Amino acid sequence: MDHISRALERAQSEQRSVSSWVRPSAIEPQLDNLELKPSTSVTLTESHLRARHILCGHGKEDQSISDRYRLLRTRVLQALKLQGHNTLGITSPGAKDGKSLTSINLAISIAREGSHKVVLVDADLRKPSIADDLGIPAEKGLIDHLSGNVGFDEVLLRTSIEGLFVVPGRREESDIAVPELLSSDRMRELVKQYRGQEGCVVIIDLPPVHLGDDVVALAPYIDGILLIVREGGTSINALRESVELLKDYTILGTVLNQSTERRPTFDGYYYRDTKERA
């Protein structure tokens, strides 16, 4: 049994929150030197976040869910810190596995921890959803920057959650294929701009693996990948094929969404290191 599974069982058996003994980082990095210059600030509405099952704070979220994101946050930060990395791509074998929700909630959880600034990038250019999920306008998005129409500061939004910044997606017909946009010089420069910066975590919501070669186009420029699978929705074959397609890149782990091993009142999430997978 892995560390996270033991932690969850311990918390459930003791009927208490695990947040009191989970500590993601013993040393807080310096944040003052980060170059984040968003042109616009947006306010996130608690009622909208709650309706979309997004962490909203202030005692208005299911503690069991926020605890699991704290556990996921801890393991992700530990894995990134171990290698000196800070860019994370999140994908799934297919659609509707919960990758975007996991991207958003993980980004919020890391930002709320207070030791990092988080840049959440919606790179699912075929079907962007983060702006809608967060309830924020997306007059300009990543595709506008990659197409060369606007600067990065114009698509970077500061949110009302301290430390959380968002680059939304925006649906746009383009003559350039999505893989070419994701592997373009502008996308590489975007990632490179923050790669290795202490105190900054970049979370990139990628398209599903099986919807084209979008993920493979961007994977070489990302430090690690988190693979989201949905119990009852992701087949074993789809998971194996995804792992095979991503075998040349660093898969930090998997997240099991909607696990039937959890109580039916909330979605279950856990993180498992790739070394522990069969």
NUROPA-293646 format. One line per 5 residues: number of its first residue (from 1); for each residue y negated, z negated, x negated of N, C-alpha, C. Coordinates in nm, 3 decimals. Layout:
// NUROPA-293646
NUM = Y/Z/X/Y/Z/X/Y/Z/X | ...
//
This chain:
// NUROPA-293646
1 = 0.119/0.000/-0.084/0.000/0.000/0.000/-0.125/0.000/-0.088 | -0.221/0.089/-0.060/-0.339/0.099/-0.145/-0.438/-0.012/-0.115 | -0.539/-0.021/-0.200/-0.638/-0.129/-0.193/-0.711/-0.132/-0.059 | -0.754/-0.014/-0.010/-0.830/-0.010/0.113/-0.744/-0.052/0.232 | -0.619/-0.006/0.236/-0.531/-0.045/0.346/-0.509/-0.195/0.348
6 = -0.489/-0.254/0.228/-0.472/-0.400/0.221/-0.598/-0.472/0.267 | -0.714/-0.416/0.231/-0.840/-0.478/0.270/-0.858/-0.476/0.422 | -0.824/-0.363/0.482/-0.838/-0.352/0.627/-0.744/-0.449/0.699 | -0.618/-0.459/0.652/-0.524/-0.551/0.714/-0.571/-0.695/0.700 | -0.625/-0.727/0.583/-0.675/-0.862/0.560/-0.789/-0.894/0.655
11 = -0.881/-0.799/0.670/-0.996/-0.821/0.759/-0.952/-0.838/0.903 | -0.856/-0.755/0.946/-0.809/-0.763/1.084/-0.735/-0.894/1.110 | -0.652/-0.936/1.013/-0.574/-1.058/1.032/-0.663/-1.181/1.035 | -0.774/-1.176/0.961/-0.864/-1.290/0.956/-0.971/-1.284/1.064 | -0.976/-1.172/1.141/-1.071/-1.155/1.249/-1.214/-1.175/1.203
16 = -1.250/-1.113/1.091/-1.387/-1.124/1.044/-1.430/-0.993/0.980 | -1.559/-0.982/0.956/-1.614/-0.862/0.896/-1.584/-0.861/0.747 | -1.548/-0.742/0.695/-1.523/-0.732/0.551/-1.652/-0.716/0.473 | -1.765/-0.698/0.543/-1.890/-0.670/0.472/-1.933/-0.787/0.384 | -1.886/-0.908/0.416/-1.929/-1.025/0.339/-1.870/-1.029/0.200
21 = -1.758/-0.954/0.177/-1.698/-0.961/0.043/-1.684/-0.825/-0.024 | -1.738/-0.721/0.039/-1.740/-0.590/-0.025/-1.873/-0.574/-0.097 | -1.870/-0.546/-0.227/-1.991/-0.528/-0.305/-1.983/-0.394/-0.379 | -2.055/-0.291/-0.333/-2.042/-0.159/-0.393/-2.091/-0.152/-0.537 | -2.191/-0.230/-0.572/-2.248/-0.217/-0.704/-2.304/-0.350/-0.751
26 = -2.267/-0.388/-0.872/-2.316/-0.514/-0.926/-2.452/-0.496/-0.992 | -2.484/-0.374/-1.033/-2.609/-0.346/-1.101/-2.686/-0.241/-1.023 | -2.809/-0.274/-0.983/-2.890/-0.179/-0.908/-2.962/-0.085/-1.004 | -2.942/0.047/-0.989/-3.013/0.141/-1.076/-3.161/0.147/-1.042 | -3.239/0.200/-1.134/-3.381/0.215/-1.112/-3.408/0.339/-1.026
31 = -3.490/0.323/-0.924/-3.517/0.434/-0.833/-3.656/0.493/-0.850 | -3.741/0.427/-0.925/-3.880/0.467/-0.932/-3.900/0.604/-0.996 | -3.807/0.648/-1.080/-3.826/0.771/-1.155/-3.776/0.896/-1.081 | -3.720/0.879/-0.962/-3.665/0.993/-0.890/-3.777/1.082/-0.837 | -3.757/1.213/-0.852/-3.856/1.310/-0.807/-3.817/1.361/-0.669
36 = -3.854/1.289/-0.566/-3.829/1.331/-0.428/-3.965/1.345/-0.361 | -4.002/1.468/-0.327/-4.135/1.493/-0.273/-4.127/1.572/-0.143 | -4.077/1.508/-0.037/-4.066/1.579/0.091/-4.203/1.607/0.149 | -4.214/1.718/0.218/-4.341/1.754/0.279/-4.356/1.694/0.419 | -4.245/1.651/0.478/-4.246/1.604/0.617/-4.161/1.478/0.631
41 = -4.205/1.389/0.719/-4.127/1.270/0.754/-4.084/1.281/0.899 | -3.962/1.235/0.928/-3.910/1.240/1.065/-3.857/1.103/1.104 | -3.866/1.073/1.232/-3.819/0.945/1.286/-3.686/0.966/1.357 | -3.587/0.885/1.322/-3.457/0.891/1.388/-3.456/0.790/1.502 | -3.411/0.835/1.619/-3.411/0.752/1.739/-3.277/0.681/1.754
46 = -3.281/0.549/1.768/-3.157/0.471/1.775/-3.069/0.514/1.891 | -3.127/0.538/2.006/-3.047/0.575/2.123/-2.974/0.707/2.100 | -3.042/0.801/2.034/-2.979/0.931/2.004/-2.866/0.913/1.904 | -2.890/0.835/1.798/-2.786/0.811/1.698/-2.664/0.744/1.762 | -2.689/0.645/1.844/-2.579/0.572/1.907/-2.498/0.664/1.997
51 = -2.565/0.754/2.069/-2.495/0.848/2.157/-2.409/0.946/2.078 | -2.446/0.973/1.952/-2.371/1.065/1.867/-2.273/0.991/1.775 | -2.253/0.860/1.796/-2.161/0.778/1.716/-2.205/0.770/1.570 | -2.336/0.764/1.551/-2.394/0.754/1.417/-2.446/0.613/1.396 | -2.430/0.561/1.275/-2.476/0.427/1.244/-2.625/0.415/1.270
56 = -2.665/0.314/1.348/-2.806/0.301/1.384/-2.863/0.164/1.347 | -2.778/0.069/1.307/-2.825/-0.061/1.261/-2.873/-0.152/1.371 | -2.936/-0.261/1.331/-2.998/-0.357/1.422/-2.898/-0.413/1.524 | -2.773/-0.430/1.482/-2.673/-0.491/1.570/-2.631/-0.405/1.687 | -2.666/-0.276/1.686/-2.635/-0.189/1.800/-2.523/-0.092/1.768
61 = -2.440/-0.124/1.670/-2.327/-0.039/1.636/-2.201/-0.125/1.628 | -2.087/-0.062/1.643/-1.960/-0.133/1.634/-1.940/-0.181/1.491 | -1.930/-0.313/1.473/-1.919/-0.368/1.339/-1.794/-0.319/1.268 | -1.687/-0.296/1.344/-1.564/-0.250/1.281/-1.582/-0.111/1.220 | -1.665/-0.027/1.283/-1.690/0.107/1.229/-1.778/0.098/1.105
66 = -1.885/0.020/1.113/-1.975/0.009/0.997/-1.902/-0.054/0.879 | -1.809/-0.146/0.906/-1.729/-0.205/0.798/-1.647/-0.099/0.726 | -1.589/-0.008/0.801/-1.506/0.095/0.740/-1.590/0.193/0.659 | -1.710/0.218/0.704/-1.797/0.303/0.622/-1.844/0.229/0.497 | -1.858/0.098/0.505/-1.889/0.022/0.384/-1.775/0.034/0.283
71 = -1.653/0.024/0.333/-1.536/0.038/0.244/-1.532/0.178/0.183 | -1.556/0.279/0.266/-1.558/0.417/0.216/-1.671/0.433/0.114 | -1.788/0.379/0.145/-1.902/0.384/0.054/-1.867/0.323/-0.081 | -1.802/0.208/-0.078/-1.766/0.138/-0.201/-1.676/0.223/-0.289 | -1.572/0.279/-0.229/-1.477/0.357/-0.307/-1.541/0.486/-0.360
76 = -1.624/0.550/-0.278/-1.691/0.673/-0.322/-1.786/0.644/-0.437 | -1.868/0.540/-0.424/-1.962/0.507/-0.531/-1.889/0.468/-0.659 | -1.779/0.396/-0.644/-1.701/0.358/-0.762/-1.644/0.481/-0.831 | -1.591/0.574/-0.751/-1.532/0.695/-0.808/-1.637/0.780/-0.878 | -1.754/0.794/-0.817/-1.861/0.872/-0.878/-1.914/0.804/-1.005
81 = -1.933/0.673/-0.997/-1.988/0.600/-1.111/-1.892/0.603/-1.230 | -1.763/0.599/-1.202/-1.663/0.598/-1.308/-1.675/0.721/-1.397 | -1.710/0.833/-1.336/-1.723/0.960/-1.410/-1.868/0.994/-1.443 | -1.961/0.908/-1.406/-2.102/0.938/-1.428/-2.153/1.050/-1.340 | -2.098/1.062/-1.219/-2.131/1.171/-1.128/-2.216/1.121/-1.011
86 = -2.279/1.214/-0.940/-2.358/1.172/-0.823/-2.369/1.279/-0.714 | -2.295/1.391/-0.726/-2.298/1.493/-0.621/-2.161/1.500/-0.555 | -2.161/1.495/-0.423/-2.038/1.488/-0.346/-2.041/1.591/-0.234 | -1.939/1.677/-0.228/-1.924/1.770/-0.118/-1.822/1.717/-0.019 | -1.848/1.734/0.109/-1.756/1.686/0.213/-1.715/1.806/0.298
91 = -1.584/1.825/0.309/-1.531/1.938/0.385/-1.406/1.894/0.460 | -1.345/1.988/0.530/-1.224/1.961/0.607/-1.145/2.091/0.615 | -1.015/2.083/0.647/-0.937/2.207/0.658/-0.991/2.301/0.766 | -1.027/2.245/0.882/-1.074/2.328/0.992/-1.192/2.266/1.062 | -1.229/2.326/1.175/-1.344/2.277/1.252/-1.306/2.153/1.333
96 = -1.407/2.075/1.369/-1.394/1.961/1.458/-1.305/1.851/1.402 | -1.300/1.839/1.268/-1.224/1.731/1.206/-1.312/1.609/1.179 | -1.444/1.621/1.199/-1.533/1.508/1.181/-1.604/1.503/1.047 | -1.610/1.617/0.976/-1.671/1.615/0.842/-1.821/1.588/0.847 | -1.891/1.647/0.945/-2.036/1.628/0.952/-2.071/1.485/0.990
101 = -1.996/1.428/1.085/-2.020/1.289/1.123/-1.993/1.197/1.005 | -1.886/1.224/0.930/-1.857/1.143/0.812/-1.967/1.159/0.707 | -2.016/1.281/0.688/-2.124/1.304/0.592/-2.247/1.222/0.628 | -2.284/1.224/0.756/-2.404/1.153/0.801/-2.387/1.003/0.787 | -2.276/0.950/0.837/-2.257/0.805/0.834/-2.239/0.752/0.693
106 = -2.174/0.829/0.607/-2.160/0.786/0.467/-2.298/0.786/0.400 | -2.378/0.888/0.425/-2.512/0.895/0.368/-2.598/0.776/0.414 | -2.591/0.745/0.543/-2.667/0.631/0.596/-2.618/0.501/0.536 | -2.487/0.486/0.525/-2.432/0.363/0.469/-2.475/0.342/0.325 | -2.475/0.448/0.245/-2.518/0.438/0.105/-2.667/0.405/0.098
111 = -2.747/0.471/0.181/-2.891/0.445/0.180/-2.920/0.300/0.221 | -2.849/0.249/0.320/-2.872/0.113/0.367/-2.831/0.009/0.265 | -2.740/0.044/0.176/-2.697/-0.050/0.071/-2.812/-0.082/-0.024 | -2.906/0.010/-0.039/-3.031/-0.020/-0.106/-3.040/0.012/-0.253 | -2.931/0.051/-0.317/-2.933/0.079/-0.460/-2.945/0.227/-0.492
116 = -2.945/0.310/-0.392/-2.950/0.454/-0.414/-3.040/0.521/-0.312 | -3.102/0.630/-0.354/-3.162/0.722/-0.261/-3.059/0.833/-0.237 | -3.052/0.878/-0.113/-2.950/0.975/-0.074/-3.015/1.102/-0.020 | -2.971/1.216/-0.072/-3.015/1.346/-0.021/-2.896/1.408/0.051 | -2.906/1.420/0.183/-2.800/1.477/0.265/-2.834/1.622/0.295
121 = -2.748/1.713/0.249/-2.775/1.857/0.258/-2.675/1.921/0.355 | -2.727/1.991/0.456/-2.641/2.064/0.549/-2.619/2.205/0.493 | -2.505/2.223/0.425/-2.472/2.353/0.366/-2.370/2.429/0.449 | -2.345/2.384/0.571/-2.258/2.459/0.662/-2.344/2.566/0.729 | -2.375/2.670/0.652/-2.474/2.768/0.695/-2.430/2.848/0.817
126 = -2.300/2.862/0.839/-2.253/2.938/0.954/-2.272/2.860/1.084 | -2.259/2.727/1.075/-2.270/2.644/1.196/-2.330/2.509/1.159 | -2.458/2.506/1.123/-2.521/2.379/1.086/-2.533/2.286/1.207 | -2.514/2.156/1.184/-2.517/2.062/1.297/-2.590/1.932/1.267 | -2.623/1.906/1.142/-2.678/1.775/1.106/-2.812/1.750/1.174
131 = -2.899/1.851/1.183/-3.029/1.831/1.250/-3.008/1.792/1.396 | -2.918/1.862/1.466/-2.890/1.828/1.606/-2.832/1.688/1.617 | -2.739/1.655/1.528/-2.675/1.524/1.534/-2.776/1.412/1.512 | -2.872/1.434/1.422/-2.972/1.332/1.394/-3.090/1.337/1.492 | -3.098/1.444/1.570/-3.208/1.456/1.667/-3.341/1.486/1.602
136 = -3.339/1.570/1.499/-3.463/1.604/1.428/-3.486/1.755/1.434 | -3.612/1.798/1.425/-3.642/1.943/1.430/-3.596/2.011/1.302 | -3.563/2.138/1.314/-3.521/2.216/1.197/-3.592/2.350/1.198 | -3.725/2.344/1.190/-3.803/2.468/1.187/-3.778/2.545/1.059 | -3.749/2.471/0.952/-3.711/2.530/0.825/-3.585/2.459/0.778
141 = -3.499/2.532/0.708/-3.376/2.472/0.663/-3.331/2.526/0.529 | -3.211/2.486/0.490/-3.158/2.526/0.360/-3.156/2.676/0.342 | -3.121/2.749/0.448/-3.110/2.894/0.436/-3.246/2.957/0.402 | -3.355/2.896/0.450/-3.488/2.948/0.417/-3.517/2.932/0.269 | -3.474/2.819/0.212/-3.494/2.798/0.069/-3.407/2.892/-0.013
146 = -3.280/2.905/0.025/-3.189/2.989/-0.052/-3.227/3.136/-0.042 | -3.288/3.176/0.068/-3.332/3.314/0.084/-3.461/3.343/0.009 | -3.520/3.238/-0.050/-3.639/3.257/-0.130/-3.769/3.253/-0.053 | -3.762/3.210/0.075/-3.881/3.214/0.158/-3.972/3.091/0.140 | -3.912/2.975/0.112/-3.991/2.852/0.100/-3.939/2.770/-0.017
151 = -4.024/2.678/-0.065/-3.984/2.588/-0.172/-3.897/2.475/-0.120 | -3.830/2.406/-0.211/-3.738/2.301/-0.171/-3.810/2.185/-0.102 | -3.929/2.150/-0.150/-4.003/2.040/-0.089/-4.034/2.066/0.058 | -4.042/2.192/0.097/-4.073/2.226/0.236/-3.955/2.206/0.330 | -3.834/2.202/0.277/-3.717/2.181/0.363/-3.659/2.041/0.346
156 = -3.712/1.962/0.253/-3.666/1.825/0.232/-3.743/1.732/0.325 | -3.670/1.657/0.408/-3.732/1.567/0.505/-3.705/1.422/0.468 | -3.810/1.339/0.473/-3.793/1.195/0.459/-3.765/1.137/0.598 | -3.660/1.057/0.610/-3.628/0.999/0.741/-3.679/0.856/0.751 | -3.674/0.803/0.872/-3.719/0.666/0.896/-3.620/0.563/0.844
161 = -3.503/0.607/0.798/-3.409/0.516/0.731/-3.446/0.515/0.584 | -3.482/0.399/0.533/-3.528/0.387/0.395/-3.425/0.443/0.298 | -3.470/0.534/0.212/-3.382/0.589/0.109/-3.302/0.710/0.151 | -3.314/0.753/0.278/-3.236/0.867/0.326/-3.325/0.989/0.343 | -3.289/1.099/0.275/-3.360/1.226/0.284/-3.261/1.332/0.333
166 = -3.311/1.428/0.410/-3.223/1.528/0.471/-3.277/1.668/0.446 | -3.187/1.758/0.409/-3.216/1.902/0.407/-3.136/1.962/0.522 | -3.201/1.991/0.635/-3.126/2.037/0.751/-3.079/2.180/0.737 | -2.989/2.218/0.824/-2.949/2.357/0.834/-3.026/2.423/0.947 | -3.030/2.552/0.947/-3.096/2.627/1.054/-3.025/2.760/1.068
171 = -2.987/2.791/1.191/-2.918/2.917/1.214/-3.013/3.034/1.191 | -2.967/3.128/1.110/-3.053/3.241/1.075/-2.966/3.360/1.035 | -2.994/3.474/1.094/-2.924/3.595/1.054/-2.975/3.638/0.917 | -2.882/3.667/0.826/-2.923/3.704/0.691/-2.840/3.823/0.644 | -2.903/3.908/0.567/-2.832/4.023/0.510/-2.740/3.980/0.397
176 = -2.764/3.859/0.344/-2.683/3.808/0.234/-2.569/3.725/0.290 | -2.446/3.749/0.245/-2.331/3.674/0.292/-2.343/3.528/0.251 | -2.286/3.439/0.333/-2.296/3.295/0.306/-2.243/3.256/0.169 | -2.125/3.305/0.127/-2.077/3.265/-0.006/-2.175/3.301/-0.117 | -2.242/3.417/-0.105/-2.340/3.456/-0.206/-2.460/3.361/-0.206
181 = -2.500/3.315/-0.088/-2.610/3.219/-0.081/-2.571/3.086/-0.146 | -2.449/3.040/-0.117/-2.405/2.910/-0.169/-2.379/2.914/-0.319 | -2.350/3.031/-0.374/-2.327/3.042/-0.518/-2.448/3.100/-0.591 | -2.560/3.109/-0.520/-2.680/3.170/-0.577/-2.745/3.079/-0.681 | -2.834/3.136/-0.758/-2.907/3.059/-0.858/-2.989/2.947/-0.794
186 = -3.046/2.974/-0.676/-3.129/2.873/-0.610/-3.045/2.754/-0.566 | -2.922/2.779/-0.520/-2.836/2.668/-0.480/-2.792/2.589/-0.602 | -2.759/2.657/-0.709/-2.721/2.588/-0.833/-2.837/2.504/-0.885 | -2.957/2.557/-0.878/-3.074/2.482/-0.925/-3.101/2.361/-0.836 | -3.076/2.377/-0.706/-3.095/2.265/-0.614/-3.004/2.149/-0.653
191 = -2.875/2.179/-0.675/-2.780/2.074/-0.713/-2.814/2.019/-0.851 | -2.847/2.110/-0.942/-2.877/2.070/-1.079/-2.999/1.979/-1.086 | -3.093/1.998/-0.993/-3.217/1.921/-0.993/-3.190/1.771/-0.986 | -3.087/1.732/-0.911/-3.059/1.590/-0.891/-2.929/1.545/-0.956 | -2.854/1.639/-1.009/-2.725/1.605/-1.068/-2.746/1.516/-1.191
196 = -2.680/1.404/-1.193/-2.688/1.314/-1.306/-2.804/1.216/-1.300 | -2.890/1.226/-1.198/-3.002/1.133/-1.187/-2.953/0.996/-1.140 | -2.979/0.896/-1.219/-2.938/0.761/-1.184/-3.009/0.716/-1.057 | -2.934/0.655/-0.968/-2.993/0.604/-0.845/-3.004/0.704/-0.734 | -2.953/0.826/-0.754/-2.958/0.929/-0.651/-2.817/0.980/-0.623
201 = -2.783/0.989/-0.495/-2.655/1.048/-0.454/-2.685/1.167/-0.364 | -2.627/1.281/-0.396/-2.643/1.402/-0.316/-2.513/1.426/-0.239 | -2.522/1.425/-0.107/-2.406/1.450/-0.022/-2.425/1.584/0.047 | -2.330/1.676/0.026/-2.342/1.812/0.078/-2.235/1.833/0.185 | -2.280/1.854/0.308/-2.189/1.884/0.418/-2.151/2.031/0.409
206 = -2.029/2.056/0.365/-1.980/2.192/0.341/-1.915/2.251/0.465 | -1.899/2.383/0.470/-1.821/2.443/0.579/-1.674/2.402/0.566 | -1.596/2.420/0.674/-1.452/2.397/0.664/-1.389/2.492/0.562 | -1.283/2.447/0.499/-1.218/2.524/0.392/-1.165/2.657/0.443 | -1.107/2.658/0.563/-1.035/2.775/0.610/-1.123/2.877/0.682
211 = -1.254/2.856/0.685/-1.341/2.949/0.755/-1.404/3.052/0.662 | -1.349/3.069/0.544/-1.401/3.163/0.447/-1.397/3.104/0.308 | -1.463/3.170/0.215/-1.462/3.120/0.077/-1.592/3.048/0.043 | -1.661/2.996/0.145/-1.789/2.926/0.124/-1.773/2.805/0.033 | -1.670/2.723/0.060/-1.650/2.599/-0.018/-1.618/2.632/-0.163
216 = -1.530/2.729/-0.183/-1.491/2.767/-0.319/-1.611/2.822/-0.396 | -1.705/2.886/-0.326/-1.823/2.941/-0.391/-1.912/2.831/-0.449 | -1.919/2.716/-0.380/-2.009/2.609/-0.422/-1.937/2.499/-0.501 | -1.808/2.488/-0.485/-1.732/2.379/-0.546/-1.752/2.364/-0.697 | -1.766/2.473/-0.775/-1.781/2.455/-0.920/-1.906/2.377/-0.961
221 = -2.004/2.367/-0.872/-2.130/2.302/-0.908/-2.142/2.160/-0.851 | -2.035/2.112/-0.787/-2.034/1.978/-0.727/-1.939/1.889/-0.806 | -1.978/1.763/-0.826/-1.896/1.672/-0.906/-1.762/1.641/-0.840 | -1.761/1.620/-0.710/-1.637/1.583/-0.643/-1.639/1.623/-0.497 | -1.521/1.631/-0.438/-1.506/1.672/-0.298/-1.427/1.567/-0.222
226 = -1.475/1.537/-0.102/-1.405/1.448/-0.010/-1.350/1.533/0.103 | -1.222/1.520/0.131/-1.156/1.604/0.230/-1.130/1.521/0.357 | -1.183/1.569/0.470/-1.169/1.499/0.597/-1.055/1.561/0.676 | -0.963/1.478/0.724/-0.855/1.526/0.808/-0.853/1.445/0.938 | -0.810/1.508/1.045/-0.810/1.442/1.175/-0.667/1.429/1.225
231 = -0.627/1.305/1.251/-0.492/1.282/1.300/-0.477/1.346/1.438 | -0.370/1.422/1.454/-0.348/1.492/1.579/-0.421/1.625/1.587 | -0.503/1.656/1.485/-0.577/1.781/1.486/-0.555/1.865/1.363 | -0.533/1.799/1.249/-0.509/1.870/1.123/-0.359/1.877/1.096 | -0.308/1.997/1.080/-0.165/2.011/1.052/-0.135/1.986/0.905
236 = -0.012/1.952/0.876/0.030/1.930/0.739/0.011/2.058/0.657 | 0.044/2.171/0.716/0.029/2.298/0.644/-0.117/2.327/0.611 | -0.207/2.300/0.706/-0.350/2.323/0.683/-0.401/2.233/0.571 | -0.353/2.109/0.568/-0.394/2.016/0.463/-0.342/2.062/0.327 | -0.216/2.103/0.322/-0.158/2.151/0.196/-0.231/2.275/0.146
241 = -0.261/2.366/0.236/-0.332/2.488/0.197/-0.472/2.456/0.145 | -0.538/2.358/0.206/-0.672/2.319/0.161/-0.667/2.260/0.021 | -0.570/2.171/-0.001/-0.555/2.110/-0.134/-0.525/2.217/-0.238 | -0.444/2.315/-0.200/-0.410/2.423/-0.293/-0.534/2.506/-0.327 | -0.616/2.537/-0.227/-0.736/2.616/-0.250/-0.837/2.542/-0.338
246 = -0.834/2.409/-0.331/-0.931/2.328/-0.405/-0.871/2.266/-0.531 | -0.753/2.310/-0.571/-0.681/2.245/-0.680/-0.755/2.251/-0.813 | -0.842/2.349/-0.831/-0.914/2.362/-0.957/-1.039/2.274/-0.963 | -1.065/2.200/-0.855/-1.185/2.117/-0.848/-1.145/1.971/-0.825 | -1.240/1.882/-0.838/-1.212/1.740/-0.829/-1.213/1.693/-0.684
251 = -1.097/1.663/-0.629/-1.087/1.603/-0.496/-1.084/1.452/-0.515 | -1.192/1.386/-0.478/-1.199/1.241/-0.496/-1.104/1.167/-0.403 | -1.079/1.222/-0.286/-0.990/1.154/-0.193/-0.994/1.219/-0.057 | -0.930/1.155/0.039/-0.926/1.203/0.176/-0.971/1.091/0.270 | -1.023/1.132/0.384/-1.059/1.038/0.491/-0.979/1.077/0.614
256 = -0.907/0.981/0.668/-0.831/1.005/0.791/-0.916/0.963/0.908 | -0.945/1.058/0.995/-1.031/1.036/1.111/-0.946/1.022/1.237 | -0.988/0.933/1.325/-0.919/0.911/1.453/-0.773/0.872/1.433 | -0.751/0.780/1.342/-0.615/0.736/1.314/-0.557/0.660/1.432 | -0.433/0.693/1.469/-0.366/0.621/1.578/-0.315/0.485/1.533
261 = -0.325/0.457/1.403/-0.284/0.326/1.353/-0.391/0.220/1.375 | -0.510/0.262/1.417/-0.618/0.169/1.443/-0.621/0.134/1.591 | -0.697/0.032/1.625/-0.714/-0.003/1.764/-0.781/0.113/1.838 | -0.748/0.137/1.964/-0.800/0.253/2.036/-0.947/0.245/2.069 | -1.014/0.133/2.040/-1.154/0.117/2.076/-1.249/0.179/1.975
266 = -1.197/0.225/1.860/-1.285/0.288/1.763/-1.206/0.384/1.677 | -1.278/0.476/1.613/-1.216/0.571/1.521/-1.178/0.499/1.394 | -1.068/0.539/1.334/-1.025/0.474/1.210/-1.055/0.561/1.091 | -1.101/0.499/0.984/-1.131/0.571/0.862/-1.074/0.494/0.745 | -1.017/0.563/0.648/-0.984/0.497/0.525/-0.989/0.597/0.412
271 = -1.007/0.545/0.294/-1.019/0.629/0.174/-0.895/0.609/0.089 | -0.840/0.718/0.042/-0.721/0.709/-0.042/-0.742/0.795/-0.165 | -0.722/0.736/-0.281/-0.740/0.811/-0.406/-0.636/0.922/-0.414 | -0.674/1.034/-0.473/-0.582/1.147/-0.480/-0.455/1.114/-0.555 | -0.459/1.021/-0.647/-0.340/0.985/-0.723/-0.236/0.917/-0.636
276 = -0.279/0.865/-0.520/-0.187/0.793/-0.436/-0.125/0.882/-0.329 | -0.170/1.009/-0.323/-0.113/1.097/-0.223/0.024/1.148/-0.269 | 0.110/1.167/-0.174/0.244/1.219/-0.205/0.234/1.366/-0.242
//
